[in-house]
Amino acid sequence: MATDDLMSRALAALDEVDGRMPAEVIHRLVDVSAATDPMTITEVADLLDISPHTLRYYERIGLVEVGRDASGHRSYDAQAVRRLVFLTRMRLSGMAMRDLQHYMRLADEGDDTVPERLDLLLEHRDTIRRRLRELTLSL
């Protein structure tokens, strides 16, 4: 459901512009400026239009690290929210969970992995382009 909601918002934004969708339109889909203070799981779920269950799943499989407040509740800092924005955009584009896990492991290893991460993203871009051509042909 959450991916469908984000896709609907993306398609509506696409209707607002002519030609190619500029990156700014994509960035406006999720306003992360509100993430300067730690956020609760409910606030992050509302911001990203995903369920708290999905957020807990992403944490459980190691895609994001989430701190805890004094009461033991999840507390999402700006870095965690930015990572989750990236994850939701990649999922929206159809990136497989195992590829996201691999990408995030590389990101956590540091800047030495930038070339390999770039290769992964370029490969994913090529996959999206191929899917677009196939869908255009079908249409």
C-alpha positions in Angstrom: 0.0 0.0 0.0 2.7 2.5 0.9 4.6 2.1 -2.4 1.3 2.6 -4.2 0.6 5.8 -2.3 4.1 7.1 -3.1 3.7 6.1 -6.7 0.4 8.0 -6.9 2.0 11.1 -5.5 5.0 10.7 -8.0 2.6 10.4 -10.9 0.6 13.4 -9.8 3.8 15.4 -9.6 4.8 14.2 -13.0 1.5 15.6 -14.4 2.6 19.0 -13.1 5.7 19.3 -15.3 6.3 18.9 -19.0 8.9 16.5 -20.3 11.4 14.9 -17.9 10.7 15.0 -14.2 13.3 17.2 -12.6 15.0 15.9 -9.5 13.5 18.7 -7.4 10.0 17.3 -8.0 11.2 13.9 -6.7 12.8 15.5 -3.7 9.5 17.4 -2.9 7.6 14.1 -2.6 9.0 13.6 0.9 9.9 16.7 2.8 12.8 15.7 5.1 13.3 19.2 6.4 11.0 18.2 9.3 13.6 15.7 10.4 15.9 18.0 12.2 14.8 16.7 15.6 14.5 13.1 16.5 11.2 11.6 15.3 9.0 8.8 16.5 8.1 5.7 14.5 4.6 7.2 13.9 6.0 10.5 12.6 8.4 8.8 10.2 5.8 6.4 9.0 3.4 9.4 8.3 6.2 11.3 6.6 7.1 8.5 4.3 3.7 7.0 3.8 4.8 3.6 5.0 3.7 1.5 7.9 5.5 1.3 11.3 5.7 -2.5 10.5 7.8 -1.7 7.4 10.0 0.6 9.4 10.6 -2.2 12.0 11.2 -4.7 9.2 13.9 -2.4 7.6 15.5 -2.1 11.0 15.4 -5.8 11.7 17.1 -6.7 8.4 19.8 -4.2 8.9 18.8 -1.5 6.4 18.7 1.3 9.0 19.9 1.7 12.5 17.5 3.4 14.9 18.4 4.8 18.3 16.2 4.6 21.4 15.0 7.3 23.7 15.1 7.2 27.5 11.9 5.2 27.5 13.2 2.7 25.0 11.0 3.9 22.1 12.5 4.2 18.7 14.0 7.6 17.9 14.8 8.4 14.3 17.5 11.0 13.8 18.0 13.0 10.6 20.5 10.4 9.2 18.1 7.5 9.7 15.3 9.5 8.0 17.5 10.4 5.0 18.4 6.8 4.7 14.8 5.7 4.8 13.9 8.3 2.1 16.5 6.7 -0.1 15.2 3.2 0.7 11.6 4.1 -0.1 12.7 5.7 -3.4 14.7 2.7 -4.4 11.8 0.4 -3.5 9.5 2.6 -5.5 11.8 2.1 -8.5 11.6 -1.6 -8.1 15.0 -2.3 -6.5 15.0 -5.8 -4.9 15.5 -6.0 -1.1 18.6 -8.1 -1.4 20.2 -5.4 -3.7 19.2 -2.7 -1.1 20.8 -4.8 1.7 24.0 -5.2 -0.4 24.0 -1.5 -1.2 23.5 -0.5 2.4 26.3 -2.8 3.6 28.6 -1.2 1.1 27.5 2.3 2.2 28.2 1.4 5.8 31.7 0.3 4.8 32.6 3.8 3.8 33.9 5.8 0.8 36.1 3.0 -0.5 32.9 1.3 -1.8 31.7 4.3 -3.8 32.7 2.8 -7.2 30.9 -0.5 -6.5 27.8 1.4 -5.2 27.8 3.5 -8.4 27.9 0.4 -10.5 24.9 -1.0 -8.6 22.9 2.2 -9.2 23.9 2.3 -12.9 22.9 -1.3 -13.3 19.5 -0.5 -11.6 19.1 2.5 -13.9 19.6 0.3 -16.9 17.1 -2.2 -15.6 14.5 0.7 -15.2 15.2 1.9 -18.7 14.7 -1.5 -20.1 11.4 -1.9 -18.2 10.3 1.5 -19.5 10.9 0.5 -23.1 9.0 -2.8 -22.5 6.1 -1.0 -20.9 6.1 1.6 -23.7 6.0 -1.2 -26.3 3.1 -2.8 -24.4 1.2 0.4 -24.1 
